[in-house]
């Protein structure tokens, strides 16, 4: 991955972290275990499903496109 994409990922991850921070109970942020739990909960309930859905839709579109293409004669 090139450095520009790495920078974009970092910027988006920090923006996402700021949003999720606002939605985290302050009590959970007082211990390392609480922080880990909050991160895991946010990732499993919000982030991972969105990423999985996006990737699944992209894969489905690629498969549909591949099914339509005819081999060259």
Protein Blocks (a to p, Z undefined) as FASTA:
>chain_A
ZZklmmmmmmmmmmmmmmmmmmpcfklmmpmklmmmmmmmmmmmmmmmmmmmmmmmmmmm
mmmmmmmpccdZZ
